[in-house]
Each structure stands twice: as structure tokens, then as C-alpha cells.
Amino acid sequence: MLVTIVVALITAVIGPSILEIVKSKLKKSEELDDPMTFELEADITINEQLKVLQGEIGADRIWVTQFHNGGHFYSSGMSIKKFSIFYEVVSPGTSLVQQQFQNTPTSFFSRSLMEIYEKDELEVSDMEDEQHTTYGLRDTARETGCKSLFLVCLKTPSGKFHGSLGVEFVKEAHSFTEEEKEEIRSAASYISGTLATIHKSK
């Protein structure tokens, strides 16, 4: 009789605790398997990386674009290549441009995209200097306030071009040092890896 009471007591007291521990572990396991939770965590990681990069080089605006399918051409049924800004950080007093660059046809920026596709990066130290090649970006830069830009190609592990990391100075023109460029390239590599992980999980 005493044994029965002790067992019942242990079950009543310890049982719920064990059940809660098991529930907690199952919930964490489900969260890891949930693509939405996984992607949100990756999004936070990328935004934090952009903020770290901004703090290191003092840029006014940093963003990440990704290519995507934006529908199909009526005449051929072929997919329309577009890109959007998915991540962006700005310094105090600098406007966001993310909403201006959603579902943007790649044909709008074919020269600059071809440049970073072929050379992995693009640099314009002074958008207003007529002696500098701006790869067709001068008019857009005037609209967004960009004075200096360094763009790096984002690639998948297999080498597929899937987006870009852009670093802008808005308040004044800026000559990027080799050390700054290396920091931007390193951030681009990290972000590419994170994005590849997100896409692989879907």
C-alpha cells in the first residue's frame, strides 16, 4: 500500500515536470524544423552583419539585393528577371531606398549588373565626377543621394550570381580603402553563405 502511495506521489509530482521538459524539447525541435522560424533567424543574422559592417566603415547606406522571377513575358512565356532589396541599414538622417527597388527589372541596370557579374565588384568613388565611369548609375544615384558606391557580387557555393551587396556614402564622396573593400568582400561572402542556407532549407 505504501509503495503504491509513493509511486502515485512521484507520478503526480515528477510526472508533470518530465512532461513539461519533453514538451519544451519537442517545441525547440519543431522550431528548428520550421522554415519560417529558420528564415527569420537568418534574416536577423544578415541585418546584424550589415550593422556591424556599417559600424566598421561608417557607410551611410548598406543593402542586399536578390534576383527573383517577376512573372512571364506575354510573347514567349519566359520568366522576367527582376531583383529587389531584401535587407537595408542606414545611418541617422539617411533615407531608406528599399521600397523604391522592389520587383525591379534587371534591364534597368544591365550595365552595372554585367560589370559585377564579370568582375565580381564595382566601384564608383564619386558619382558626380564626369571622369569616372558610373555604369549607368549616375541618374539613380542623384535620386537616392548616393555619392560613392562599392558593389560586390553575391554568389552561391556553385558560383551562381544571385544578388549583390551595396555600400553607399551619401553625405559626402568617399574613396574606399583596400581594407574597407576587404571588409565588404568578407561580409558579402558571409551573407551569400547565409542566403544559400535559407534557400536550401525551403
RORODREN-798837 format. One record per residue (C-alpha): x, y, z. Coordinates in pm, whole numbers, plus 50000, padded with zeros to 5 digits. Each point is the difference from the previous one (the first is absolute). Example, Ala and Ser with C-alpha at 12.3 -4.5 7.8 and 13.67 -1.06 7.14 Angstrom:
RORODREN-798837
51230:49550:50780
50137:50344:49934
//
This chain:
RORODREN-798837
50000:50000:50000
50283:50236:50095
50181:49925:49675
49686:50080:49801
49963:50333:50179
50367:50089:49942
49977:49910:49630
49681:50203:49964
50164:50294:50177
50310:49985:49782
49786:49977:49686
49784:50291:50111
50294:50225:50088
50277:49898:49763
49784:49886:49708
49878:50349:49901
50355:50135:50027
50133:49732:49767
49708:50065:49766
50085:50372:49989
50366:49922:49928
49900:49767:49715
49755:50261:49862
50269:50267:50015
50248:49782:49811
49740:49910:49738
49911:50368:49954
50365:50094:49946
50036:49714:49753
49691:50117:49810
50133:50357:49991
50326:49878:49846
49802:49810:49737
49770:50298:49930
50123:50176:49682
49840:50330:50106
50178:50008:50337
50325:49896:49835
49970:50273:49737
49912:50271:50254
50308:49911:50204
50212:50016:49685
49846:50338:49911
50096:50134:50342
50353:49866:49954
50037:50176:49664
49867:50331:50134
50241:49978:50292
50286:49934:49758
49904:50312:49803
49998:50208:50318
50343:49868:50098
50135:50085:49655
49845:50346:50019
50165:50059:50336
50339:49887:49868
50013:50225:49693
49753:50278:50086
49785:49959:49688
49668:50184:49974
49801:49728:49826
50058:49627:49954
49763:49762:49825
49967:49651:49859
49817:49915:49679
49889:49660:49876
49882:49895:49656
49663:49834:49958
49739:49908:49743
49766:50293:49943
49739:49841:49776
50015:49901:49632
50020:50176:49666
49668:49981:49816
50164:49934:49663
50227:49713:50100
49901:49875:50344
50360:50050:50116
50049:50120:50357
50072:50368:50057
50323:50051:50192
49961:50247:50285
50168:50091:50325
49893:50150:50331
50176:50145:50302
49935:49754:50283
50220:50150:50273
50105:50358:50071
50160:50205:50278
50056:50376:49997
50176:50261:50212
49797:50267:50188
49856:50251:49753
50043:49770:49699
49685:49890:49817
49912:49638:49934
49978:49896:49634
49871:49645:50046
49646:50083:49891
50128:50166:49681
50172:49682:49889
49739:49726:50015
49935:49780:49695
50244:50207:49799
50073:49857:49651
50368:49917:49958
49989:50178:49663
49991:50334:50188
50354:49935:50125
50146:49770:49736
50339:50180:49976
50071:49997:50373
49875:49645:50044
50217:49877:49715
50301:50176:50157
49964:49825:50335
49913:49672:49830
50324:50010:49801
50230:50159:50260
49826:49904:50327
49984:50364:50111
49946:50359:49894
50130:50326:50145
49905:50362:49943
50185:50231:50238
49824:50319:49880
49671:49983:49812
50025:50368:49898
50350:49975:49853
49953:49991:49624
50339:49830:49964
49871:49693:50186
49802:49725:49834
49675:49950:50189
49865:49704:49799
49671:50176:49939
49941:50067:50370
50046:50380:50016
49634:50095:49954
49884:49747:50258
50273:50115:50237
49876:50358:49974
49649:49885:50089
50112:49800:50304
50276:50238:50110
50279:49748:49949
50339:50167:49955
50229:49696:50020
49926:49631:49948
50172:49665:50035
49808:49697:49873
50093:49636:50049
49853:49701:49820
49822:49739:50212
50048:49644:49878
49874:49659:50103
50255:49731:50100
49979:49873:49640
50086:50347:49865
49654:50113:49890
49946:50379:50005
49696:50057:50221
50023:50356:50135
50224:50278:50123
50119:50183:50309
50006:50378:49957
50181:50247:50227
49926:50371:49952
50125:50330:50135
49732:50267:49974
50115:50298:50204
50329:50041:49810
50211:49824:49738
50225:49727:50136
50305:49818:49866
49981:49639:50115
50324:49871:50151
50121:49650:49922
49933:49906:50364
49639:50118:49968
49958:49807:49676
50126:49684:50168
49751:50047:50284
49718:50042:49745
50113:49692:49805
50015:49799:50322
49648:50112:50097
49875:49910:49650
50145:49651:50031
49835:49953:50339
49664:50128:49875
50017:49779:49690
50053:49698:50223
49709:50095:50224
49766:50053:49704
50107:49667:49850
49906:49834:50329
49657:50166:49999
49926:49893:49643
50122:49648:50067
49761:49966:50295
49691:50073:49790
//
